[in-house]
Amino acid sequence: MSLVNADNPAAKAVPAPTANPRREALLADFIGTRAATYLAHYRRIERADPPAAVQAFQLPRRTMSWHWAAFLVTIPWLFYRKMYLGGIVLVILPVLFDHIAPGSLFFGSGFMIAICTGLYAKSWYLGHAVNKIDKATETFPTLEQHTAYLRRAGGVSIPGAVFGALTQGITVFLALRDLLQQ
């Protein structure tokens, strides 16, 4: 939005044009909370590399865009957004690094994982959403079943965020304990 329109409330209410409103509706059904943030990133990706008309619903490419929550609370954010596999991998990966090189969690690997997650979180989450949308399209014949599945599979999980926070806290505690015992 330009500075000329910054004070005009009507200008803020006009959504950005999209090449495929159906795709955005499916993404919004899946994302739920804070969909506007992810849809804006999706529009940037689509403008940079528009998908061909015959292509299946997919993200054209992964692009960087900073996501503070994913950087600051990586594991809880992954579980909050129901990206359980990514959360499990990012719990195990630093622990493995810390066993290979004790103290690495505090001297780089944990920070680098957080930086990478902060940079690519929106694209990763959109990719996750697209995979679930494809699964719904293949599995459910009616639009009602499709939408119900997307809303159930997507959205957010408060218990997941709590579990992720506890897991990350325990991981950091154990790594710090090991570092201090040496």
C-alpha positions in Angstrom: 0.0 0.0 0.0 1.4 3.4 -0.8 1.7 6.2 1.7 -1.0 8.1 -0.2 -3.6 5.5 0.8 -2.3 4.9 4.3 -4.9 7.2 5.9 -7.8 5.9 3.8 -9.7 3.1 5.7 -11.4 2.0 2.5 -8.0 1.5 0.8 -7.0 -0.9 3.7 -10.2 -2.9 3.2 -9.6 -3.7 -0.4 -7.9 -7.1 -0.7 -5.0 -7.6 -3.0 -6.0 -9.2 -6.4 -5.3 -12.8 -6.6 -4.9 -15.1 -9.6 -7.0 -17.9 -8.1 -9.5 -17.0 -5.4 -10.4 -20.7 -4.9 -6.9 -21.6 -3.9 -6.9 -18.8 -1.4 -10.2 -19.9 0.0 -8.9 -23.4 0.5 -5.7 -22.1 2.1 -7.8 -19.8 4.4 -10.0 -22.8 5.4 -6.9 -24.7 6.3 -4.9 -21.9 8.0 -7.6 -20.5 10.1 -6.0 -18.1 12.6 -3.8 -15.4 11.1 -4.6 -16.6 7.5 -4.0 -13.0 6.2 -0.3 -13.2 7.0 0.2 -16.5 5.1 -2.1 -15.5 2.2 0.0 -12.3 1.7 3.1 -14.5 1.5 1.3 -16.9 -0.9 0.5 -13.9 -3.1 4.1 -12.8 -3.1 5.2 -16.3 -4.1 2.5 -16.5 -6.8 3.4 -13.1 -8.3 7.1 -14.0 -8.4 6.5 -17.3 -10.1 2.9 -17.8 -11.3 1.8 -21.4 -11.6 0.9 -22.8 -15.0 -2.8 -23.3 -15.6 -2.4 -27.1 -15.9 -0.3 -27.5 -12.8 -1.7 -29.2 -9.7 -2.2 -26.9 -6.7 1.3 -26.4 -5.5 3.7 -23.7 -4.4 5.9 -22.6 -7.2 8.9 -22.2 -5.0 10.1 -21.6 -1.4 10.9 -18.0 -0.6 12.3 -16.3 2.4 10.1 -14.1 4.6 10.8 -13.5 8.3 8.5 -15.0 10.9 9.2 -13.9 14.4 7.2 -16.6 16.2 8.9 -19.4 14.3 12.3 -17.9 15.2 11.7 -17.2 18.8 9.7 -20.3 19.8 10.5 -22.7 17.0 9.3 -26.0 18.4 6.2 -24.7 20.0 5.3 -22.8 16.8 5.7 -26.0 14.7 3.4 -28.0 17.1 1.0 -25.0 17.3 0.6 -25.1 13.5 0.2 -28.9 13.6 3.5 -29.5 11.7 4.3 -32.4 14.0 6.9 -34.2 11.9 8.9 -31.0 11.6 8.6 -30.4 15.3 9.8 -33.9 16.1 12.7 -33.6 13.7 13.7 -30.2 15.2 13.6 -31.7 18.7 15.8 -34.6 17.7 18.3 -32.8 15.4 19.7 -30.4 18.1 19.9 -33.3 20.6 21.9 -35.3 18.1 24.2 -32.4 17.3 24.7 -31.9 21.1 25.7 -35.5 21.6 28.1 -35.3 18.6 29.6 -32.0 19.8 28.6 -31.3 23.4 27.5 -27.7 23.9 26.7 -27.2 20.2 23.1 -26.4 21.1 24.2 -23.2 22.8 27.1 -22.5 20.4 25.4 -22.5 17.1 23.2 -25.4 16.0 20.1 -24.3 18.0 20.5 -20.7 16.8 21.0 -21.8 13.2 17.9 -24.0 13.3 15.9 -21.0 14.7 17.3 -18.7 12.0 16.4 -21.1 9.2 13.0 -21.7 10.6 12.4 -18.0 11.0 13.4 -17.4 7.4 11.4 -20.2 5.7 8.5 -20.8 8.2 5.8 -19.2 6.0 6.8 -21.2 2.9 7.1 -24.4 4.9 3.7 -23.9 6.4 2.1 -23.1 3.1 3.7 -26.2 1.6 2.2 -28.2 4.5 -1.2 -26.6 3.8 -0.9 -27.4 0.1 -0.1 -31.1 0.9 -3.2 -31.3 3.1 -5.4 -29.6 0.5 -4.1 -32.1 -2.1 -4.9 -35.0 0.2 -8.4 -33.6 0.9 -9.0 -33.2 -2.8 -8.0 -36.8 -3.5 -9.8 -38.3 -0.5 -13.1 -36.5 -0.2 -15.7 -36.3 -3.0 -17.9 -33.5 -1.6 -17.0 -29.9 -0.9 -18.5 -30.1 2.6 -16.3 -33.1 3.5 -13.3 -31.4 1.9 -13.8 -28.2 3.9 -14.5 -30.1 7.2 -11.3 -32.1 6.8 -9.3 -28.9 6.1 -10.6 -27.1 9.1 -9.9 -30.2 11.3 -6.4 -30.9 9.9 -5.4 -27.2 9.8 -5.8 -24.4 12.2 -3.9 -24.3 15.4 -3.4 -26.6 18.4 -3.0 -25.0 21.9 -2.2 -28.4 23.4 0.4 -28.9 20.6 2.0 -25.5 21.5 2.1 -26.5 25.2 3.7 -29.8 24.3 6.2 -28.1 22.0 7.1 -25.6 24.8 7.6 -28.4 27.3 9.7 -30.4 24.9 11.8 -27.5 23.9 12.3 -26.5 27.6 13.3 -30.0 28.6 15.7 -30.2 25.6 17.3 -26.9 26.5 17.5 -27.9 30.2 19.2 -31.2 29.4 21.7 -29.6 27.0 22.5 -26.9 29.6 22.9 -29.5 32.3 25.3 -31.5 30.1 27.2 -28.4 29.2 27.6 -27.3 32.9 28.7 -30.8 34.0 31.7 -30.8 31.6 
